[in-house]
């Protein structure tokens, strides 16, 4: 049996033209691509971008890697990242990222992907390349993810250290014991290049009291 040309892509998202190239010997590559999607062999992440099913490649699809490719430049952050680091207990069902582009939202079979705008100066602070299960993706560090959450949360923390502590413990249910290990230099960079600086300054004061 002929090996599927899709195997070589693993779980890395691919463009429509790449799929066309795989089936250029057929009279209608477009019909083949539509058939692959109907059969669940490929999943459309957005118009012009697909990922091959794990049942075909044997490699699990990683939503973080897909998020990096769907819209960018971007990095995974906010409460999804906080949950991944084990800093909050609740499951998070929306994959949230920050981007220098306009705020956008995408829906596909993998779920909901949201992107929030930040300035180009703020964007690169506190990022890391996370390697996990043969996947490399761009994520916020725990410090940056918390700063992003505080800055972009619709439930804005009060302008006091006490109010911020209540926001962390009662609203986010954040593991406040972990704050003593935080790198405050990342938060200081966020203050220099971001907004809601008073709240982030309170975060540093809170950490230094621990």
C-alpha positions as CSV (number, residue, x, y, z in Angstrom):
1,X,0.0,0.0,0.0
2,X,1.3,3.4,-1.0
3,X,2.4,5.5,2.0
4,X,0.4,8.7,2.5
5,X,2.3,11.9,1.5
6,X,0.8,13.5,4.5
7,X,2.9,11.6,7.0
8,X,5.9,13.8,6.4
9,X,4.2,16.8,7.9
10,X,3.5,15.3,11.3
11,X,1.6,17.8,13.4
12,X,3.0,20.9,11.8
13,X,0.3,23.1,10.2
14,X,0.5,23.3,6.4
15,X,-0.8,25.7,3.7
16,X,-3.2,24.7,0.9
17,X,-0.5,25.1,-1.7
18,X,1.6,22.5,0.1
19,X,-1.3,20.0,-0.1
20,X,-1.8,20.8,-3.8
21,X,1.8,20.0,-4.4
22,X,1.4,16.6,-2.7
23,X,-1.4,15.7,-5.2
24,X,-0.2,17.5,-8.3
25,X,-0.3,14.3,-10.3
26,X,-4.1,14.1,-9.9
27,X,-6.5,15.8,-12.3
28,X,-8.2,17.7,-9.5
29,X,-6.0,18.2,-6.4
30,X,-8.8,20.4,-5.0
31,X,-11.3,17.5,-5.0
32,X,-8.7,15.3,-3.2
33,X,-8.2,18.0,-0.5
34,X,-12.0,18.3,0.0
35,X,-12.2,14.5,0.3
36,X,-9.4,14.4,2.9
37,X,-11.2,17.0,4.9
38,X,-14.5,15.2,4.7
39,X,-12.8,12.0,5.9
40,X,-11.1,13.7,8.8
41,X,-7.6,13.1,7.5
42,X,-6.9,16.8,7.6
43,X,-8.5,19.6,9.7
44,X,-8.9,23.2,8.5
45,X,-7.6,25.6,11.1
46,X,-8.6,28.6,9.0
47,X,-8.9,29.4,5.3
48,X,-5.8,28.2,3.6
49,X,-4.3,26.4,6.6
50,X,-4.6,22.8,7.7
51,X,-3.2,20.3,10.1
52,X,-3.0,16.5,9.5
53,X,-5.0,14.3,11.8
54,X,-3.1,12.4,14.5
55,X,-4.8,9.2,13.3
56,X,-2.9,9.6,10.0
57,X,0.5,10.7,11.3
58,X,0.5,9.0,14.7
59,X,1.4,12.4,16.3
60,X,-1.0,14.2,18.5
61,X,-2.1,17.6,17.3
62,X,-0.8,20.4,19.6
63,X,-3.2,23.3,19.9
64,X,-0.3,25.6,21.0
65,X,1.6,25.0,17.8
66,X,-1.6,25.5,15.8
67,X,-2.2,28.8,17.6
68,X,1.3,30.0,16.7
69,X,0.5,29.3,13.0
70,X,-3.1,30.4,12.7
71,X,-2.3,34.1,13.4
72,X,1.0,35.8,14.0
73,X,3.4,36.8,15.1
74,X,1.8,35.5,18.3
75,X,2.5,33.6,21.5
76,X,0.3,31.5,23.8
77,X,-0.5,33.3,27.0
78,X,-3.2,34.4,29.5
79,X,-5.1,31.9,31.5
80,X,-4.4,29.0,29.1
81,X,-0.7,29.4,29.8
82,X,-1.3,29.8,33.5
83,X,-3.2,26.6,33.6
84,X,-0.5,24.8,31.5
85,X,2.1,25.9,34.1
86,X,-0.1,24.6,36.9
87,X,-0.6,28.1,38.4
88,X,-4.4,28.0,38.3
89,X,-6.7,25.0,38.9
90,X,-9.5,25.4,36.4
91,X,-9.6,23.9,32.9
92,X,-9.3,26.6,30.2
93,X,-11.2,25.9,27.0
94,X,-10.2,28.9,24.9
95,X,-6.6,29.0,23.5
96,X,-5.6,32.6,24.1
97,X,-2.6,34.4,22.5
98,X,-1.1,37.8,22.2
99,X,-0.2,39.4,18.9
100,X,1.1,42.6,17.4
101,X,-1.7,42.3,14.8
102,X,-5.4,43.2,15.3
103,X,-7.5,41.4,17.9
104,X,-9.0,38.3,16.2
105,X,-11.0,35.1,17.0
106,X,-11.0,31.9,15.0
107,X,-13.2,28.8,15.4
108,X,-12.4,25.4,14.1
109,X,-12.8,21.7,15.0
110,X,-10.0,22.0,17.6
111,X,-11.8,24.8,19.4
112,X,-11.7,28.6,19.9
113,X,-8.5,30.6,19.3
114,X,-8.4,34.2,20.5
115,X,-5.7,36.8,19.8
116,X,-5.3,40.1,21.7
117,X,-3.3,43.0,20.5
118,X,-0.2,44.2,22.3
119,X,2.4,46.8,21.2
120,X,5.5,45.7,19.2
121,X,7.6,47.0,22.1
122,X,5.8,44.9,24.7
123,X,5.4,41.7,22.6
124,X,8.9,40.1,22.9
125,X,9.3,40.5,26.7
126,X,9.3,37.2,28.7
127,X,8.8,34.8,25.9
128,X,10.2,31.2,25.8
129,X,10.4,28.4,23.3
130,X,8.7,25.4,24.9
131,X,9.6,21.9,23.7
132,X,7.1,19.3,24.5
133,X,6.2,16.0,22.8
134,X,8.4,16.8,19.8
135,X,6.7,20.2,19.4
136,X,8.4,23.6,19.8
137,X,6.0,26.5,20.3
138,X,6.2,30.1,21.5
139,X,4.6,30.7,24.9
140,X,4.7,33.4,27.6
141,X,6.8,32.7,30.6
142,X,4.7,32.4,33.8
143,X,5.5,36.0,34.7
144,X,4.5,37.4,31.3
145,X,1.3,35.3,31.2
146,X,0.3,36.7,34.6
147,X,1.1,40.3,33.4
148,X,-0.9,39.7,30.3
149,X,-3.8,38.4,32.3
150,X,-3.8,41.3,34.6
151,X,-3.6,43.8,31.8
152,X,-6.2,42.3,29.5
153,X,-8.7,40.8,32.0
154,X,-12.2,42.3,31.7
155,X,-12.3,42.0,35.5
156,X,-9.8,44.7,36.2
157,X,-7.9,44.2,39.5
158,X,-8.4,47.0,42.0
159,X,-5.6,49.7,42.3
160,X,-4.3,48.4,45.6
161,X,-2.0,45.6,46.8
162,X,-4.9,44.1,48.9
163,X,-7.2,44.2,45.9
164,X,-4.7,42.6,43.7
165,X,-4.1,39.8,46.2
166,X,-7.9,39.2,46.3
167,X,-8.0,39.1,42.5
168,X,-5.2,36.5,42.4
169,X,-6.6,34.3,45.2
170,X,-10.3,34.6,44.7
171,X,-10.8,35.3,41.0
172,X,-7.9,33.6,39.3
173,X,-7.4,31.1,42.2
174,X,-3.7,31.6,41.5
175,X,-1.1,29.6,43.3
176,X,0.3,32.6,45.2
177,X,3.0,30.5,46.8
178,X,4.7,30.3,43.4
179,X,5.1,34.1,43.3
180,X,8.2,34.0,45.4
181,X,10.0,32.2,42.5
182,X,8.9,34.8,39.9
183,X,11.5,36.8,38.0
184,X,10.5,40.4,38.8
185,X,12.8,41.8,36.1
186,X,10.2,40.5,33.5
187,X,7.4,42.3,35.2
188,X,9.6,45.5,35.3
189,X,10.1,45.2,31.6
190,X,6.3,44.9,31.1
191,X,5.9,48.0,33.2
192,X,8.3,49.9,31.0
193,X,6.7,48.9,27.8
194,X,3.1,48.1,28.7
195,X,0.1,49.7,30.4
196,X,-1.8,49.4,33.7
197,X,1.6,50.1,35.2
198,X,0.3,50.8,38.7
199,X,-1.2,47.3,39.1
200,X,2.0,45.7,37.8
201,X,4.0,47.8,40.3
202,X,1.7,46.5,43.0
203,X,2.4,43.0,41.8
204,X,6.2,43.5,42.3
205,X,5.6,45.0,45.8
206,X,3.4,42.0,46.7
207,X,6.0,39.5,45.5
208,X,8.8,41.3,47.5
209,X,6.6,41.0,50.6
210,X,6.4,37.2,50.4
